[in-house]
Amino acid sequence: MLRLTPLRFTSSIHRPLTFLAHRSPRRPFSLTPHHQAPRFRPSSSEPPHVLTPTEAASLVTTLRSRSVHEPLERVSYTIPLVFGTLVCTGAFITAGIIYDRNQQTVWQRWLADNNIGWRWLRGDPQAPRPTMGELWQEKRRLLLEKRQQWMDSVVATLGKWQQVYGLPEALRRMALITAGKWASMSESERTLFGLIAINVVVFGAWQVPRWTPFMSRWFLHHPGSNRPLTLITSCFSHKEGLHLACNMVGLWSFGGLVHDYLGREQFLALYLSTGVGANMVSHAVSLAMRRSRPLLPSLGASGAIYGLLSSTAFLQPQASVSLIFLPFFPIKLGYALPAMMGFDVAGILLKWRMFDHYAHLAGASIGLGYMAYGQQHLWQPLVKNIHDIRSKKSST
């Protein structure tokens, strides 16, 4: 996650700053005194005070500190943190509901394909149960059928457009090639492509000058803004092309393995929760330290990407990765992750402000914690409870 530095106020070094007394405004000639705006009468015994460079720098620092800290006295921790917690909880509950519904569809398909659904309806204890491999194969067949149906609908729609609207043959072929490429992509590739597309669209919006005020208000998280929605939107926001490219390369590189391990529903819930959770930690720490350091706005998907990196390192610590600043020296993830987290610790200790180091560390910690304990203590009990509630409703 990238920090945006505040504007710096500079003055010319060729002339010292001079503070003079208040001058009277212009008025018509009159013999009567002007009491509202008395004339300035310079005194030879009191020359104007000239600030030294040290005094000028001290004054600018004091004014900058007041402008940063004084309006934030009424800032509350509660609303953004409660909002972020509700978002993360809602993401996992929604993912669990969708996952259970999809599993029910796969289960029913397996029963129908094996012609043993009637035995389950009769409550036969000897009825065979599917293995995870059989359910996975059934899910794959279901996905292939849906893709074929989608391709058939695309072909029919393009043919209709060609007949009714005169769609050129070259455009029709290009659309068919694009649709075929999309249909041939795996589920994880589709998910990652969708996330990348969202980030690219938001990046494009940043490049429109007239939209900058809106983007700065709703896609840039500032700890003192009292706009908790930006905890979410800033996770998909990038203003610089290099920042976007680095994060999207990381998303494509580390997201596939985690997606295949968790499944689409759980992966999306973890991705969103990691990004929002990293922003929550950064938000709380920034407010707690606002007396000693200025509050800076932040944006970017780095917190979520760090979560994917740590998750991949947990699953395959022996896999190699090439760091951006060391592209020709592949490093095992088991060593690369501690090195990158150590870099962020150094950034905190040395007070570097270019990156949001607290968000990076929080994202990596959330990813490691979830891969170690989340499946067993969070996801599985959640899905079981959702399934039990659905079963009770269907039985009644």
C-alpha positions in Angstrom: 0.0 0.0 0.0 1.4 3.3 -1.0 1.4 6.5 1.1 0.7 9.8 -0.6 2.9 12.6 0.8 1.4 15.9 1.6 2.1 19.1 -0.4 5.3 20.8 0.7 5.3 24.6 1.1 8.5 26.2 -0.1 9.6 29.8 -0.1 12.4 31.6 -2.0 15.8 31.4 -0.3 17.1 34.5 -2.1 15.1 36.9 0.2 14.4 36.6 3.9 10.8 36.5 5.1 9.7 39.9 6.4 6.7 40.5 8.6 5.4 44.1 8.5 2.7 45.8 10.5 -0.8 46.1 9.0 -1.1 48.7 6.3 -4.1 50.9 5.8 -6.3 50.5 2.8 -6.5 53.2 0.2 -9.0 56.0 0.9 -9.9 59.4 -0.7 -8.0 62.4 0.6 -9.6 63.8 3.7 -8.5 66.1 6.6 -10.4 63.9 9.1 -8.6 60.9 10.7 -9.5 57.4 9.6 -10.1 55.6 12.9 -11.1 52.3 11.3 -7.9 52.0 9.4 -5.2 54.2 10.9 -2.2 55.1 8.8 1.0 53.2 9.2 3.8 55.4 10.5 7.1 53.7 10.3 9.4 54.3 13.3 13.0 54.6 12.8 13.7 53.1 16.2 11.7 49.8 15.3 12.9 48.4 12.1 10.9 45.5 10.5 11.9 42.1 11.9 13.6 39.8 9.5 13.3 36.1 10.1 16.4 33.9 9.9 16.2 30.7 7.9 16.0 28.7 11.2 13.1 30.8 12.5 11.3 30.5 9.2 11.7 26.7 9.1 10.5 26.5 12.7 7.4 28.6 11.9 6.5 26.5 8.8 6.9 23.3 10.8 4.6 24.6 13.6 1.9 25.7 11.1 2.1 22.4 9.3 1.8 20.5 12.6 -1.3 22.5 13.6 -2.9 22.1 10.2 -2.4 18.3 10.5 -3.4 17.7 14.1 -5.8 20.3 15.3 -8.9 19.3 13.1 -8.5 15.6 14.2 -9.3 15.9 17.9 -12.8 14.6 17.3 -11.8 11.6 15.2 -13.1 8.3 16.5 -11.7 4.9 16.2 -15.1 3.1 16.6 -17.0 3.7 13.4 -14.3 2.6 10.9 -13.2 -0.4 13.0 -16.8 -1.6 13.5 -17.6 -1.0 9.8 -14.5 -3.0 8.8 -15.4 -5.9 11.1 -18.9 -6.0 9.8 -17.6 -6.1 6.2 -15.2 -8.9 6.9 -17.9 -10.9 8.8 -20.4 -10.3 6.0 -17.9 -11.3 3.3 -17.4 -14.7 5.0 -21.1 -15.3 5.7 -22.0 -14.5 2.1 -19.2 -16.7 0.8 -20.4 -19.6 3.1 -24.0 -19.2 1.8 -22.9 -19.3 -1.8 -20.5 -22.2 -1.2 -23.2 -24.3 0.5 -25.7 -23.6 -2.3 -23.2 -24.6 -4.9 -22.3 -27.8 -3.0 -25.9 -28.7 -2.8 -26.2 -28.4 -6.5 -23.1 -30.6 -7.0 -24.5 -33.1 -4.5 -27.8 -33.4 -6.3 -26.1 -33.8 -9.6 -24.0 -36.6 -8.2 -27.1 -38.4 -6.8 -28.9 -38.1 -10.1 -25.9 -39.2 -12.2 -25.5 -42.3 -10.0 -29.2 -43.0 -9.8 -29.2 -43.4 -6.0 -31.2 -40.4 -5.0 -34.2 -42.5 -4.1 -32.0 -44.5 -1.5 -31.1 -41.2 0.2 -34.7 -40.1 0.2 -35.7 -43.4 2.0 -32.9 -42.9 4.5 -31.0 -46.0 3.5 -27.9 -46.1 5.8 -26.1 -48.3 3.2 -26.4 -45.7 0.5 -22.9 -44.8 -0.9 -21.4 -41.5 -0.1 -19.3 -39.6 -2.6 -15.6 -38.9 -2.1 -14.1 -35.5 -2.5 -12.6 -36.5 -5.8 -16.0 -37.6 -7.1 -17.6 -34.3 -6.0 -14.7 -32.4 -7.6 -15.2 -34.3 -10.9 -18.9 -33.6 -10.8 -18.3 -29.9 -10.2 -15.9 -29.8 -13.1 -18.5 -31.5 -15.4 -21.1 -28.9 -14.2 -18.7 -26.0 -15.0 -18.0 -27.4 -18.5 -21.7 -27.7 -19.2 -22.3 -24.1 -18.1 -19.4 -22.9 -20.3 -20.7 -24.7 -23.3 -24.2 -23.3 -22.8 -22.6 -19.8 -22.5 -20.7 -20.3 -25.7 -23.8 -21.5 -27.5 -25.7 -18.4 -26.4 -22.8 -16.1 -27.5 -22.7 -17.8 -31.0 -26.5 -17.4 -31.3 -26.4 -13.7 -30.2 -23.6 -12.8 -32.6 -25.4 -14.5 -35.5 -28.6 -12.6 -34.7 -26.7 -9.3 -34.6 -25.0 -10.1 -37.9 -28.4 -10.7 -39.6 -30.3 -7.8 -37.9 -27.7 -5.1 -37.5 -25.2 -6.1 -40.1 -22.3 -7.0 -37.7 -19.1 -7.2 -39.7 -17.6 -10.7 -40.0 -14.3 -9.5 -38.7 -15.9 -8.3 -35.5 -17.9 -11.4 -35.1 -14.8 -13.6 -35.4 -12.9 -11.4 -32.9 -15.8 -11.7 -30.5 -15.9 -15.5 -30.9 -12.1 -15.7 -30.3 -12.4 -13.6 -27.1 -15.4 -15.6 -25.9 -13.5 -18.8 -26.5 -10.5 -17.6 -24.7 -12.7 -16.6 -21.7 -14.5 -20.0 -21.7 -11.1 -21.9 -21.8 -9.8 -20.1 -18.7 -9.9 -21.9 -15.4 -12.0 -20.8 -12.5 -9.0 -19.2 -10.7 -7.9 -17.4 -13.9 -11.4 -15.9 -14.3 -11.5 -14.8 -10.7 -8.1 -13.1 -10.9 -8.9 -11.6 -14.2 -12.0 -10.0 -12.8 -10.1 -8.6 -9.8 -7.5 -7.1 -12.1 -10.1 -5.6 -14.4 -11.7 -3.8 -11.4 -8.3 -2.4 -10.4 -7.6 -1.3 -14.0 -11.0 0.5 -14.3 -10.4 2.4 -11.1 -6.9 3.3 -12.3 -8.4 4.6 -15.5 -10.8 6.8 -13.5 -7.8 8.3 -11.7 -6.4 9.5 -15.0 -9.5 11.7 -15.8 -8.6 15.1 -14.3 -12.2 16.2 -13.7 -12.9 13.1 -11.7 -9.9 13.6 -9.3 -11.9 15.3 -6.5 -14.4 12.4 -6.5 -11.7 9.8 -6.6 -9.7 11.5 -3.8 -12.8 11.6 -1.7 -14.1 8.0 -2.2 -11.1 5.9 -3.4 -8.4 7.3 -1.1 -8.4 6.3 2.6 -7.5 9.0 5.0 -7.6 8.1 8.7 -9.2 11.5 9.6 -11.8 11.5 6.9 -14.6 9.7 8.8 -15.5 7.9 5.6 -15.3 4.2 6.5 -16.3 3.1 3.0 -12.8 3.9 1.7 -11.5 1.0 3.8 -13.0 -1.1 0.9 -12.6 1.1 -2.1 -8.9 2.0 -1.5 -8.1 -1.7 -1.8 -8.9 -1.5 -5.5 -7.4 2.0 -6.1 -4.1 2.8 -7.7 -3.0 6.2 -9.0 0.4 5.3 -10.5 0.9 2.9 -13.3 4.0 1.2 -11.7 2.1 0.7 -8.4 -0.8 -0.9 -10.3 1.6 -3.1 -12.3 3.5 -4.4 -9.3 0.4 -5.3 -7.3 -1.4 -7.0 -10.3 1.7 -9.1 -11.1 1.7 -10.2 -7.4 -2.0 -10.9 -7.6 -1.7 -13.1 -10.7 1.5 -14.8 -9.4 0.3 -15.7 -5.9 -3.5 -15.8 -6.3 -3.8 -18.9 -8.4 -2.4 -21.4 -5.9 -4.4 -19.9 -3.0 -7.6 -19.8 -5.1 -7.2 -23.5 -6.1 -6.7 -24.5 -2.5 -9.6 -22.5 -1.0 -12.1 -22.3 -3.8 -13.6 -19.2 -5.3 -16.0 -18.3 -2.5 -13.5 -18.6 0.3 -10.7 -17.0 -1.7 -12.7 -13.8 -2.4 -13.8 -13.5 1.2 -10.2 -13.9 2.4 -8.9 -11.4 -0.2 -11.4 -8.7 0.7 -11.0 -9.3 4.4 -7.2 -9.2 4.2 -7.3 -5.9 2.4 -9.9 -4.3 4.7 -8.2 -5.8 7.8 -4.8 -4.3 6.7 -6.5 -0.9 6.3 -8.1 -1.2 9.7 -4.7 -1.8 11.4 -3.1 1.1 9.5 -6.0 3.3 10.4 -5.8 2.6 14.1 -2.0 2.9 14.2 -2.1 6.2 12.3 -4.6 7.7 14.7 -2.7 6.5 17.7 0.6 8.1 16.4 -0.9 11.3 15.0 0.9 13.4 17.6 4.3 12.2 16.5 3.8 11.8 12.7 1.4 13.4 10.2 -1.6 11.5 8.9 -1.1 10.5 5.3 -3.8 9.1 2.9 -3.1 5.6 1.4 -4.4 3.5 -1.4 -3.5 0.2 -3.1 -4.0 -3.5 -2.9 -0.6 -4.2 -1.2 -2.2 -5.4 2.0 -4.2 -8.0 0.2 -1.3 -9.0 -2.0 0.9 -9.5 1.1 -1.8 -11.8 2.5 -1.7 -13.9 -0.7 2.1 -13.9 -0.6 2.1 -15.2 3.0 -0.6 -17.7 2.2 1.5 -19.1 -0.7 4.6 -19.2 1.5 2.6 -21.2 4.0 1.4 -23.7 1.4 4.6 -24.0 -0.6 7.6 -22.6 1.4 10.1 -24.2 -1.0 8.7 -22.5 -4.1 10.9 -19.8 -5.5 10.0 -16.2 -6.3 12.0 -13.3 -7.8 11.7 -10.0 -6.0 11.2 -6.8 -8.0 14.4 -5.2 -6.8 16.3 -8.6 -7.3 14.8 -10.0 -10.5 17.6 -12.3 -11.4 18.0 -14.0 -8.0 15.1 -16.4 -7.3 14.5 -16.8 -3.5 12.5 -19.4 -1.8 9.3 -18.1 -0.4 10.2 -19.4 3.1 13.1 -16.9 3.1 11.5 -14.1 0.9 8.5 -13.6 3.2 10.6 -13.0 6.4 12.9 -10.7 4.4 10.0 -8.6 3.1 8.4 -8.4 6.5 11.8 -7.4 7.9 12.0 -4.6 5.4 8.7 -3.3 6.6 9.8 -3.5 10.2 12.9 -1.5 9.3 10.6 1.0 7.5 8.6 1.5 10.7 11.7 1.9 12.9 13.4 4.3 10.5 10.1 6.2 9.9 10.0 5.7 6.1 6.8 7.2 4.7 6.6 6.0 1.1 4.9 2.7 1.9 2.2 1.8 4.5 4.4 -0.7 6.4 1.8 -1.4 9.0 -0.7 -2.4 6.4 1.9 -4.7 4.7 2.7 -6.4 8.0 -1.0 -6.7 8.9 -1.9 -8.3 5.5 0.9 -10.8 5.8 -0.1 -11.7 9.4 -3.7 -12.1 8.4 -2.8 -14.4 5.6 -0.6 -16.6 7.7 -3.1 -16.7 10.6 -5.9 -17.7 8.3 -4.0 -20.5 6.5 -2.9 -21.9 9.9 -6.2 -21.7 11.8 -8.9 -20.2 9.6 -9.9 -23.3 7.7 -10.5 -25.4 10.8 -11.7 -22.8 13.3 -13.6 -20.4 11.1 -14.6 -21.6 7.6 -15.6 -25.2 8.4 -17.8 -24.4 11.4 -19.3 -21.5 9.5 -20.3 -23.7 6.5 -21.6 -26.4 8.8 -23.8 -23.9 10.7 -25.1 -22.5 7.4 -25.9 -25.9 6.1 -27.7 -26.9 9.3 -29.8 -23.8 9.1 -30.6 -24.4 5.5 -31.5 -28.0 6.2 -33.9 -27.1 9.1 -35.7 -24.6 6.9 -36.0 -27.0 4.0 -37.3 -29.8 6.4 -40.0 -27.5 7.8 
